[in-house]
Amino acid sequence: MSHHHLLRERVLALAAMTQAVYLVRGIARKGVAERAEIHTCLSSILADSAAKAGPHANHLYKHPLKLRTGLILLQKLLHGDTMKNDMDAAKEIIAYCAALMSLEKKLAHDKAMLARLGEGIGRIDKQREYFGDVLHNNVIAAIAGLYGETISTLKPRIIVHGKTEFLSHSNNTNQVRALLLSGIRAAHLWRSHGGGHLQLLLRRRALAREAERILQESETA
């Protein structure tokens, strides 16, 4: 894999993770999130390559325009000074992403849990085929249930901050858990393509430039 292609994979993975936690935050604090963006995140969990070695972000997120929100936010976070007007949001998004990366590293060493996830994803994919849409409430509930049986048992658990009026609604809770599982998926892509703490520290500008390039490319396609 070329250096540039590797960089693109890392950026798409980071953008997908950022988009997932942005949607989680929107649901938890405002009770709303863009359905098309949720669709992109949840579809990546059930993509054909999910159970295969070496999955690629280009396959899971087939059109970068579907990750536009994540790419824009990622650029802002990497530049640092462009989110000064909403530092609380930036800090929360970064904290969620860090938590997902940490849990994914633990998950990678738990072969039994990985097997349960693989089996569960296969089961849910059949449900998706039956109901015809990954956004069907039954499918989202099944993804949320799988998250609860697996990732949610790892420590430390991700605590989602928001308003009780929104988080007490079962559909919202299911969407949040399903999106967190999609964030774990993206965190796996990031790490499997060489992403890590040093990459974020030393390659910050390169990652931001690539995010901008993908955005420009997708908007002119």
C-alpha positions as CSV (number, residue, x, y, z in Angstrom):
1,M,0.0,0.0,0.0
2,S,1.4,3.4,-1.0
3,H,2.2,6.1,1.6
4,H,-0.5,8.3,0.3
5,H,-3.1,5.6,0.2
6,L,-2.2,4.7,3.8
7,L,-2.7,8.3,4.8
8,R,-6.1,8.4,3.2
9,E,-7.2,5.2,5.0
10,R,-6.1,6.7,8.3
11,V,-8.0,10.0,7.6
12,L,-11.2,8.2,6.6
13,A,-11.1,6.1,9.7
14,L,-10.6,9.1,11.9
15,A,-13.3,11.0,10.1
16,A,-15.7,8.1,10.6
17,M,-14.9,7.9,14.3
18,T,-15.3,11.7,14.7
19,Q,-18.7,11.6,12.8
20,A,-19.9,8.7,15.0
21,V,-19.2,10.5,18.3
22,Y,-20.5,13.8,16.9
23,L,-23.8,12.0,16.2
24,V,-23.8,10.4,19.7
25,R,-23.3,13.9,21.2
26,G,-26.2,15.3,19.1
27,I,-28.6,12.6,20.1
28,A,-27.6,12.8,23.8
29,R,-27.7,16.6,24.1
30,K,-30.4,17.6,21.5
31,G,-32.2,14.4,20.7
32,V,-31.5,14.7,17.0
33,A,-29.0,13.5,14.4
34,E,-28.9,13.3,10.6
35,R,-30.3,10.0,9.5
36,A,-28.1,9.8,6.4
37,E,-25.0,10.2,8.5
38,I,-26.2,7.6,11.0
39,H,-26.8,5.3,8.0
40,T,-23.2,5.7,6.8
41,C,-21.8,4.9,10.3
42,L,-24.0,1.8,10.9
43,S,-23.6,0.4,7.4
44,S,-19.8,0.2,8.1
45,I,-20.5,-2.4,10.9
46,L,-22.3,-4.7,8.5
47,A,-20.2,-4.2,5.4
48,D,-19.1,-7.4,3.7
49,S,-15.4,-6.9,4.7
50,A,-16.2,-6.7,8.4
51,A,-15.3,-10.3,9.0
52,K,-12.2,-10.3,6.7
53,A,-8.6,-9.5,7.4
54,G,-7.3,-6.1,6.4
55,P,-10.6,-4.1,5.7
56,H,-10.2,-0.8,4.0
57,A,-11.9,2.4,4.7
58,N,-12.5,3.1,1.0
59,H,-14.7,0.0,1.0
60,L,-16.6,0.7,4.2
61,Y,-17.2,4.4,3.4
62,K,-17.7,4.1,-0.3
63,H,-18.2,7.8,-1.0
64,P,-16.2,10.3,1.2
65,L,-19.0,12.8,0.8
66,K,-20.9,10.6,3.3
67,L,-18.3,11.4,5.8
68,R,-18.4,15.2,5.1
69,T,-19.4,16.1,8.7
70,G,-16.6,13.9,10.1
71,L,-14.0,15.3,7.7
72,I,-14.9,18.9,8.5
73,L,-14.8,18.3,12.3
74,L,-11.6,16.3,12.0
75,Q,-10.0,19.3,10.2
76,K,-11.1,21.7,12.9
77,L,-9.9,19.4,15.7
78,L,-6.5,18.8,14.0
79,H,-6.0,22.6,13.5
80,G,-6.9,23.1,17.1
81,D,-7.6,26.8,17.1
82,T,-10.6,26.6,14.8
83,M,-13.0,25.3,17.5
84,K,-12.3,28.0,20.2
85,N,-15.9,29.1,20.1
86,D,-17.0,25.6,21.2
87,M,-14.2,24.2,23.2
88,D,-16.5,22.1,25.3
89,A,-17.8,20.3,22.3
90,A,-14.2,19.8,21.0
91,K,-13.1,18.4,24.3
92,E,-16.0,16.0,24.5
93,I,-15.5,14.7,21.0
94,I,-11.8,14.2,21.6
95,A,-12.6,12.4,24.9
96,Y,-15.0,10.0,23.2
97,C,-12.6,9.3,20.4
98,A,-9.8,8.6,22.9
99,A,-12.1,6.2,24.8
100,L,-13.0,4.3,21.7
101,M,-9.4,3.9,20.7
102,S,-8.6,2.6,24.1
103,L,-11.4,0.1,24.2
104,E,-10.6,-1.1,20.7
105,K,-7.0,-1.9,21.8
106,K,-8.4,-4.0,24.6
107,L,-10.9,-5.7,22.3
108,A,-8.1,-6.7,19.9
109,H,-6.6,-8.9,22.6
110,D,-10.0,-10.5,23.5
111,K,-10.4,-13.3,21.0
112,A,-13.6,-14.7,22.6
113,M,-15.3,-11.3,22.4
114,L,-14.1,-10.8,18.8
115,A,-15.7,-14.1,17.9
116,R,-19.0,-13.1,19.6
117,L,-18.9,-9.8,17.7
118,G,-18.4,-11.6,14.4
119,E,-21.2,-14.0,15.1
120,G,-23.5,-11.2,16.2
121,I,-22.7,-9.0,13.2
122,G,-23.5,-12.0,10.9
123,R,-26.8,-12.4,12.6
124,I,-27.7,-8.7,12.4
125,D,-26.8,-8.6,8.8
126,K,-29.5,-11.2,8.1
127,Q,-31.9,-9.0,10.1
128,R,-30.9,-6.0,8.0
129,E,-31.7,-8.0,4.8
130,Y,-35.1,-9.1,6.2
131,F,-36.1,-5.6,7.3
132,G,-34.5,-3.9,4.3
133,D,-32.7,-1.1,6.1
134,V,-29.9,-0.7,8.6
135,L,-32.0,2.2,10.1
136,H,-34.9,-0.1,10.9
137,N,-35.6,0.2,14.7
138,N,-35.2,-3.6,15.1
139,V,-31.8,-3.6,13.4
140,I,-30.5,-0.7,15.4
141,A,-31.8,-2.3,18.6
142,A,-29.9,-5.5,17.7
143,I,-26.7,-3.6,17.1
144,A,-27.2,-1.8,20.4
145,G,-27.8,-5.1,22.1
146,L,-24.6,-6.6,20.7
147,Y,-22.7,-3.5,21.9
148,G,-24.2,-4.0,25.4
149,E,-23.2,-7.7,25.5
150,T,-19.6,-7.1,24.4
151,I,-17.9,-3.6,24.3
152,S,-20.0,-2.3,27.2
153,T,-18.5,-4.9,29.5
154,L,-15.0,-3.6,28.9
155,K,-13.5,-1.2,31.4
156,P,-13.6,1.7,31.6
157,R,-17.0,2.0,30.1
158,I,-17.9,5.0,27.9
159,I,-20.1,7.4,29.8
160,V,-22.3,9.4,27.4
161,H,-23.2,12.9,28.8
162,G,-26.5,14.4,27.8
163,K,-30.0,15.3,28.8
164,T,-32.1,12.7,30.6
165,E,-35.1,13.6,28.5
166,F,-33.3,12.3,25.5
167,L,-31.2,9.5,26.9
168,S,-34.2,8.0,28.7
169,H,-35.8,7.3,25.3
170,S,-35.0,3.7,24.2
171,N,-34.7,4.6,20.5
172,N,-32.1,7.3,21.3
173,T,-30.2,4.9,23.6
174,N,-30.1,2.3,21.0
175,Q,-28.8,4.7,18.4
176,V,-26.1,5.9,20.8
177,R,-24.9,2.4,21.5
178,A,-25.0,1.4,17.8
179,L,-23.0,4.5,16.8
180,L,-20.4,3.7,19.5
181,L,-20.0,0.3,18.0
182,S,-19.4,1.9,14.6
183,G,-16.9,4.1,16.3
184,I,-15.1,1.0,17.5
185,R,-15.1,-0.2,13.9
186,A,-13.5,3.0,12.8
187,A,-10.9,2.8,15.6
188,H,-10.0,-0.6,14.4
189,L,-9.4,0.7,10.9
190,W,-7.3,3.5,12.3
191,R,-5.0,1.2,14.3
192,S,-4.9,-1.5,11.6
193,H,-3.5,1.0,9.2
194,G,-0.8,2.2,11.5
195,G,-2.7,4.9,13.4
196,G,-1.7,5.7,16.9
197,H,-0.9,8.4,19.4
198,L,2.4,9.3,17.7
199,Q,0.6,9.6,14.4
200,L,-1.7,12.2,15.9
201,L,1.1,14.1,17.5
202,L,3.7,14.0,14.7
203,R,1.5,13.8,11.5
204,R,-1.2,16.3,12.6
205,R,-0.7,18.7,9.7
206,A,-0.5,15.9,7.1
207,L,-3.7,14.4,8.4
208,A,-5.4,17.8,8.3
209,R,-4.2,18.4,4.7
210,E,-5.4,15.0,3.6
211,A,-8.8,15.6,5.2
212,E,-9.1,18.9,3.2
213,R,-8.0,17.2,0.0
214,I,-10.6,14.4,0.4
215,L,-13.3,17.0,1.1
216,Q,-12.4,19.0,-2.0
217,E,-12.2,15.8,-4.1
218,S,-15.6,14.6,-2.9
219,E,-17.3,17.9,-3.4
220,T,-16.1,18.2,-7.1
221,A,-16.9,14.5,-7.9
